[in-house]
Amino acid sequence: MLEADLHRLAHWLRLLGQDAILLPGDINKADVIKHPERVFITTSRKLEEHFKAWGIDYLILPKEDWKVQLCLLIKYFQIEPVLKLDRCYHCNERLLSISREEVKERVPKKVYLYGRNFTLCPYCGKVYWRGSHYPKLRRTLREVLGSC
């Protein structure tokens, strides 16, 4: 579970197949204690006393570049640094496989013609495929891992 300011980090954790809840807005006890099995990730030392009082597991990251933060989380949680692409980048739901025919009217024509391995978010309805962005994601992940 991550504070709202860590949205980019949450997105990357999702790309790595991690269940990463992003709390919108201000952090409050009611939202945090709904998920007692989770570790709350923040950059705010001000919240540390609250988390201790609430009995919440937490991790405070440095307010550095998101790449440094991702590197720290990969090491801390022993996350396999592989793009799994099995969670919705936007809402965190697990993606479902979907046929090319089912996405025909929902994707650009060239994507339909050349795309393979489509997935669908059952919650928000977004359709995903490994397009031209995939090599860039892989390069960025290699850069992150190279700086660890």
C-alpha positions in Angstrom: 0.0 0.0 0.0 1.5 3.3 -1.1 0.9 6.9 -0.4 -0.6 8.9 -3.3 2.7 10.7 -4.0 4.3 7.3 -5.0 2.0 6.7 -7.9 4.8 6.2 -10.4 6.4 3.6 -8.1 3.0 1.9 -7.7 2.7 1.7 -11.4 6.1 0.1 -11.8 5.4 -2.4 -9.0 2.2 -3.4 -10.9 4.3 -3.9 -14.1 6.4 -6.3 -12.0 3.3 -8.2 -11.0 3.0 -6.8 -7.5 -0.3 -6.1 -5.9 0.2 -2.4 -5.2 -2.7 -0.4 -3.7 -2.3 3.4 -4.0 -4.1 5.4 -1.4 -5.6 8.6 -2.9 -5.5 11.8 -0.9 -4.4 12.3 2.7 -3.5 9.3 4.7 -5.9 8.5 7.5 -6.2 5.6 10.0 -9.5 4.3 8.6 -8.0 3.7 5.1 -4.8 2.2 6.4 -6.2 -0.2 8.9 -8.5 -1.7 6.3 -5.5 -3.6 5.1 -3.7 -4.9 8.2 -1.8 -7.5 6.2 0.0 -4.9 4.0 3.1 -2.9 4.4 2.4 0.9 4.1 5.1 2.6 1.9 5.7 6.3 2.4 8.4 9.0 2.2 7.0 10.8 5.3 8.8 10.4 8.6 5.9 12.4 10.2 3.7 9.4 9.9 6.0 7.0 11.7 4.5 7.6 15.1 1.0 7.1 13.8 1.9 3.8 12.2 3.5 2.6 15.4 0.4 3.6 17.4 -1.9 1.9 14.8 0.2 -1.3 14.7 0.8 -0.9 11.0 3.9 -2.4 9.3 5.5 0.4 7.3 8.5 1.3 5.2 9.9 4.8 4.8 11.7 5.4 1.5 14.0 8.2 0.8 12.5 11.1 -1.2 14.8 10.4 -4.0 14.2 9.5 -7.6 11.5 6.8 -8.2 14.2 4.6 -9.8 16.1 4.5 -6.5 12.9 3.8 -4.6 12.0 0.9 -7.0 15.5 -0.5 -6.6 15.2 -0.4 -2.8 11.8 -2.1 -2.9 13.0 -4.9 -5.3 15.8 -5.7 -2.8 13.7 -5.3 0.4 10.8 -7.4 -0.8 12.9 -9.7 -3.0 10.8 -9.0 -6.0 11.7 -10.8 -9.2 12.7 -8.0 -11.5 10.8 -9.2 -14.5 8.0 -7.4 -16.4 5.0 -9.6 -15.8 2.4 -7.3 -17.1 -0.4 -9.2 -15.4 -1.9 -6.3 -13.4 -3.7 -3.2 -14.6 -1.3 -0.3 -14.6 -4.2 2.0 -13.6 -6.3 0.2 -11.1 -4.2 -2.8 -9.9 -6.7 -5.6 -10.9 -5.4 -8.9 -12.3 -5.6 -8.9 -16.1 -7.5 -11.6 -18.1 -6.5 -13.0 -21.5 -8.8 -11.9 -24.3 -8.9 -12.9 -27.9 -8.0 -10.7 -30.9 -11.5 -10.9 -32.1 -12.8 -9.5 -28.7 -10.6 -6.5 -29.0 -11.1 -5.7 -32.7 -13.3 -2.7 -32.1 -11.4 -1.5 -29.0 -7.8 -1.1 -30.4 -6.3 0.7 -33.4 -6.4 -1.2 -36.7 -2.7 -1.8 -36.8 -2.7 -3.1 -33.3 -5.4 -5.5 -34.2 -3.6 -6.7 -37.3 -0.2 -7.1 -35.7 -0.8 -7.4 -32.0 -0.8 -10.6 -30.0 -1.5 -11.7 -26.4 -4.1 -9.2 -25.5 -5.3 -8.8 -21.9 -8.2 -7.0 -20.4 -8.8 -5.4 -17.0 -12.1 -6.7 -15.7 -12.5 -3.7 -13.5 -11.8 -0.6 -15.6 -12.0 -2.2 -19.1 -8.6 -1.2 -20.4 -7.0 -3.4 -23.0 -3.3 -4.2 -23.0 -0.8 -5.7 -25.5 2.9 -5.7 -25.9 3.4 -2.8 -28.2 6.2 -0.5 -29.1 6.4 0.6 -25.4 7.5 -2.8 -24.2 11.2 -2.4 -25.3 11.3 1.0 -23.6 9.9 -0.5 -20.3 12.6 -3.3 -20.5 15.4 -0.7 -21.0 14.1 1.4 -18.1 14.0 -1.7 -15.8 17.6 -2.6 -16.9 18.6 1.0 -16.0 17.0 0.7 -12.6 18.6 -2.7 -11.9 22.0 -1.3 -13.1 21.8 1.4 -10.4 21.0 -1.1 -7.6 
